[in-house]
Amino acid sequence: MRDPKRAFGSLACAGASVVVQSARDTGVNETFTMSPRWSLERVRLADGRTTVLDTPPAGASDDSPRVGRGGRIVFVRSRKGLGTLYALHGGPLVDVGRDDGYYGHRPWAFLTWSPGQP
């Protein structure tokens, strides 16, 4: 999907679509000085159409999506440097650690989790 007004991050395969982390692209200078408000979108592979899956509250960002059996989606919502594993349409599950803000580093990046059995 091409959209010069959006920036994309983590993604997860979801059958005939992908779940992607997405934010409004505010420009290079702002991107590195301000944390973007990342949300999750589903992008259909056949035609590139997108569906917004969630919009985090002000001050929060969503990243690291995972898609399990039956299409269940989990992701990490971070706020003020603290990450919480969430189930889409299910709410918070467990705290996963503090993010020290280093570009590209996430303390939960190497955790293994799965949305579980259908």
C-alpha positions as a printed Julia matrix, in Angstrom:
118×3 Matrix{Float64}:
   0.0     0.0    0.0
   1.35    3.4   -0.92
   0.28    6.39   1.1
   2.72    9.29   1.39
   0.72   10.68   4.33
   1.19    7.53   6.47
   4.17    5.87   8.13
   4.13    2.11   8.72
   5.84   -0.04  11.37
   5.37   -3.6   12.67
   3.19   -5.97  10.68
   1.7    -9.43  11.05
   0.29  -11.78   8.41
  -3.44  -12.4    8.67
  -4.4   -14.71   5.81
  -5.48  -12.59   2.85
  -4.46   -9.41   4.67
  -1.82   -7.97   6.98
  -2.23   -6.11  10.25
   0.08   -3.09  10.29
   1.13   -0.44  12.75
   0.35    2.92  11.15
   0.66    6.61  12.0
   0.26    9.92  10.24
   3.62   10.85   8.72
   4.5    14.19  10.24
   7.85   14.63   8.5
  11.38   13.56   9.32
  12.15   16.25  11.92
   8.93   15.74  13.87
   9.09   11.95  13.62
  12.37   11.84  15.51
  11.51   14.51  18.06
   7.94   13.51  18.84
   6.47   10.05  19.37
   3.85    9.34  16.72
   0.48    7.99  17.8
   0.58    4.51  16.24
  -2.66    2.62  15.61
  -3.41   -0.7   13.91
  -4.94   -1.2   10.48
  -5.8    -4.22   8.34
  -4.63   -4.03   4.72
  -6.22   -6.39   2.2
  -3.61   -7.92  -0.09
  -5.97   -8.23  -3.06
  -6.75   -4.54  -3.43
  -4.84   -2.58  -0.75
  -8.0    -1.39   1.0
  -7.52   -0.57   4.67
  -9.68   -0.9    7.75
  -8.78    0.85  11.01
  -8.76   -1.79  13.76
  -8.12    0.47  16.73
  -7.31    4.03  17.68
  -5.36    4.28  20.91
  -6.3     6.97  23.43
  -4.31   10.21  23.53
  -0.82    9.61  24.91
  -0.74    5.92  23.9
   0.63    3.99  20.91
  -0.09    0.47  19.67
   2.57   -1.78  18.15
   3.91   -5.32  17.78
   0.7    -6.93  16.48
   0.38  -10.73  16.4
  -2.39  -12.69  14.67
  -3.31  -16.14  15.97
  -5.62  -18.94  14.99
  -9.09  -17.79  14.2
  -7.77  -14.31  13.36
  -7.43  -13.2   16.99
  -5.18  -10.16  17.32
  -3.01   -9.14  20.25
  -0.72   -6.1   20.42
   1.25   -3.97  22.86
  -0.18   -0.62  23.93
   2.44    1.65  25.45
   1.81    4.73  27.52
   4.49    6.8   29.27
   7.07    4.12  28.5
   5.1     1.18  29.93
   3.81   -1.62  27.7
   0.69   -3.72  28.22
  -0.34   -6.68  26.1
  -3.89   -6.15  24.8
  -6.37   -8.34  22.94
  -8.19   -6.48  20.19
 -11.79   -6.02  21.38
 -10.83   -7.75  24.64
  -8.83   -5.27  26.67
  -5.59   -5.48  28.66
  -4.03   -8.87  29.43
  -0.64   -8.41  31.13
   2.1    -5.8   31.67
   5.12   -6.51  29.47
   7.74   -4.02  30.61
   9.18   -0.57  30.29
  10.28    0.91  26.97
  13.37    3.08  27.49
  12.67    5.04  24.3
  15.71    3.85  22.32
  14.76    3.98  18.63
  13.72    0.54  17.42
  14.15   -1.14  20.8
  11.18   -2.7   22.53
  11.67   -4.82  25.66
   8.79   -7.02  24.49
  10.16   -7.52  20.95
  11.62  -10.94  21.81
   8.72  -12.19  23.92
   6.81  -15.12  22.52
   3.07  -14.85  22.78
   0.11  -16.11  20.86
  -3.54  -15.15  20.81
  -4.27  -18.8   21.58
  -6.54  -21.5   20.28
  -9.84  -20.63  18.58
